[in-house]
Amino acid sequence: MQTELDNLNRYLSIEKVRFEERLRLHTEIDQQAWKTLVPSLILQPLIENAVKFAIAESETGGSISLKAEIEKHHDAESSEILLLQVIDDVPGLSQGQKINELQPATASKGGVGLSNTIERLQVLYGENGQLSSHNIEPHGLAVSIRLPLEYQ
């Protein structure tokens, strides 16, 4: 997780110069989540989209929050998963649109990063790797990735 955050911080330091006070960043990483393994650059396309479609298009800018936590599932196996979230606070998707519906076919419309992320999750984790999204009231978008828990 630390390597992934280091990579994101390099990218975001460039964007902070570009957007100055219009880009506000917050991180909430659970102590246990710091020790987890995540695929390299799995969060990069989500952060890039938040900057491109949320911050860049808003005159006043906005906030991007990155959260990581361990979720416990009380199913037959009592498994745990890593939940990664990128949340922005500017208007979300149009009614009924879901980010996880963006498949490789939408790549020609600018969805290359997301479609690649979805494809990577499917290849690496099958059904156990999930990407989903939902609008936040009164405005904003949360994009979530759920991965099987792996420690360093």
C-alpha positions as CSV (number, residue, x, y, z in Angstrom):
1,M,0.0,0.0,0.0
2,Q,2.8,2.4,0.8
3,T,4.3,2.1,-2.7
4,E,1.0,2.8,-4.3
5,L,0.5,5.9,-2.1
6,D,4.1,7.1,-2.9
7,N,3.3,6.8,-6.7
8,L,0.0,8.7,-6.2
9,N,1.7,11.4,-4.2
10,R,4.2,12.0,-7.1
11,Y,1.3,12.4,-9.6
12,L,-0.8,14.5,-7.2
13,S,2.1,16.9,-6.4
14,I,2.2,17.8,-10.1
15,E,-1.6,18.3,-10.1
16,K,-1.4,20.4,-7.0
17,V,0.9,22.8,-8.9
18,R,-1.5,22.9,-11.8
19,F,-4.7,23.4,-9.7
20,E,-3.2,25.1,-6.6
21,E,-5.9,25.6,-3.9
22,R,-8.7,24.2,-6.3
23,L,-7.4,20.7,-5.5
24,R,-7.8,19.6,-1.9
25,L,-6.6,16.1,-0.9
26,H,-7.5,13.9,2.1
27,T,-6.4,10.4,3.0
28,E,-7.8,8.0,5.5
29,I,-5.8,4.8,5.7
30,D,-6.5,2.3,8.4
31,Q,-3.5,1.1,10.3
32,Q,-4.0,-2.4,9.2
33,A,-4.4,-1.4,5.5
34,W,-0.9,0.0,5.4
35,K,0.5,-3.5,5.5
36,T,-1.6,-4.8,2.5
37,L,-0.5,-5.5,-1.0
38,V,-2.3,-3.8,-3.9
39,P,-1.6,-4.1,-7.6
40,S,0.7,-1.4,-8.8
41,L,-1.0,1.8,-10.1
42,I,-4.5,0.4,-9.5
43,L,-5.7,3.7,-8.0
44,Q,-4.0,6.0,-10.5
45,P,-6.8,6.0,-13.2
46,L,-9.4,6.6,-10.5
47,I,-7.5,9.6,-9.1
48,E,-6.8,10.9,-12.7
49,N,-10.6,10.7,-13.5
50,A,-11.5,12.6,-10.3
51,V,-9.0,15.3,-11.3
52,K,-10.1,15.4,-14.9
53,F,-13.9,15.1,-14.5
54,A,-14.4,16.7,-11.0
55,I,-11.7,19.2,-10.1
56,A,-10.8,20.5,-13.6
57,E,-14.4,21.1,-14.6
58,S,-15.3,23.0,-11.5
59,E,-14.5,26.7,-11.2
60,T,-14.0,26.3,-7.4
61,G,-12.3,23.0,-7.6
62,G,-13.0,20.4,-5.0
63,S,-11.8,17.7,-2.7
64,I,-10.6,14.2,-3.4
65,S,-10.4,11.7,-0.6
66,L,-8.6,8.4,-0.7
67,K,-9.7,5.8,1.9
68,A,-8.4,2.3,2.6
69,E,-9.9,0.0,5.2
70,I,-10.3,-3.7,5.9
71,E,-13.9,-4.9,5.6
72,K,-14.9,-8.1,7.5
73,H,-17.5,-10.3,5.8
74,H,-19.3,-12.6,8.0
75,D,-20.1,-15.3,5.4
76,A,-19.3,-18.9,5.7
77,E,-15.5,-18.3,5.5
78,S,-15.5,-15.1,7.6
79,S,-13.3,-13.5,5.1
80,E,-11.7,-10.0,5.0
81,I,-11.2,-7.8,2.0
82,L,-9.4,-4.5,1.3
83,L,-11.7,-1.7,0.4
84,L,-10.1,1.2,-1.5
85,Q,-12.2,4.3,-2.2
86,V,-11.6,7.5,-4.2
87,I,-14.3,10.0,-3.4
88,D,-14.8,13.5,-4.9
89,D,-17.2,16.2,-3.8
90,V,-18.3,17.6,-7.1
91,P,-21.4,16.5,-9.1
92,G,-21.3,12.8,-9.8
93,L,-22.5,10.6,-12.6
94,S,-25.8,11.3,-14.5
95,Q,-28.8,9.5,-13.1
96,G,-28.6,5.7,-13.7
97,Q,-25.0,5.7,-15.0
98,K,-22.6,3.5,-13.2
99,I,-18.9,3.5,-13.5
100,N,-18.6,-0.3,-13.3
101,E,-20.7,-0.5,-16.5
102,L,-17.8,1.1,-18.4
103,Q,-16.2,-1.8,-20.3
104,P,-13.4,-1.9,-22.8
105,A,-15.9,-1.0,-25.6
106,T,-16.1,2.5,-24.1
107,A,-12.3,3.0,-24.3
108,S,-12.8,5.0,-27.6
109,K,-14.9,7.5,-25.6
110,G,-12.1,8.3,-23.2
111,G,-12.6,5.4,-20.7
112,V,-9.2,3.7,-21.3
113,G,-8.0,4.0,-17.7
114,L,-11.2,2.7,-16.2
115,S,-11.7,-0.1,-18.6
116,N,-8.0,-1.2,-18.1
117,T,-8.6,-1.1,-14.3
118,I,-11.7,-3.2,-14.6
119,E,-9.9,-5.7,-16.9
120,R,-6.9,-5.9,-14.6
121,L,-9.1,-6.6,-11.6
122,Q,-10.9,-9.4,-13.6
123,V,-7.5,-10.9,-14.7
124,L,-5.9,-10.7,-11.2
125,Y,-8.9,-11.6,-9.0
126,G,-11.8,-12.9,-11.1
127,E,-15.0,-12.5,-9.2
128,N,-13.1,-11.5,-6.0
129,G,-11.9,-8.1,-7.4
130,Q,-14.7,-5.6,-7.8
131,L,-15.0,-2.0,-9.0
132,S,-18.2,-0.1,-8.3
133,S,-19.4,3.4,-7.9
134,H,-22.2,5.5,-6.5
135,N,-23.2,9.1,-6.3
136,I,-23.0,10.8,-2.9
137,E,-25.7,13.1,-1.7
138,P,-25.9,16.0,-2.1
139,H,-23.1,15.8,-4.6
140,G,-20.0,13.7,-5.3
141,L,-18.9,10.4,-6.5
142,A,-17.4,7.4,-4.7
143,V,-15.5,4.8,-6.6
144,S,-14.7,1.6,-4.7
145,I,-12.3,-1.3,-5.3
146,R,-12.7,-4.4,-3.3
147,L,-9.7,-6.9,-3.3
148,P,-8.9,-10.1,-1.5
149,L,-6.8,-9.2,1.5
150,E,-3.1,-9.9,1.0
151,Y,-0.3,-8.8,3.4
152,Q,3.3,-8.0,2.7
